[in-house]
Amino acid sequence: GKSAAAAQVTATKMYADWAWHDAHMYDRSKLAPGNEIEGPAVVTEMGSTSVILPGHVHEIDDVGNILI
């Protein structure tokens, strides 16, 4: 499915576009192919952090890449 709710770790605040936004943090290892992540969001994994800006939607492909 498209929902990435199973990978959500916590709620957070994120500063983007000159304003603070409510956002979610996601554990990259729990994302599945076809999941969509709506920004603002932060995706964490060991050694890397990906930021999804407000108004953007990123999808996880069949091998786990975040398609921007």
Protein Blocks (a to p, Z undefined) as FASTA:
>chain_A
ZZlklmpmbdcdddeehiacddddddfklpcehiacddddddddehiacdddehiacddd
fkopacZZ
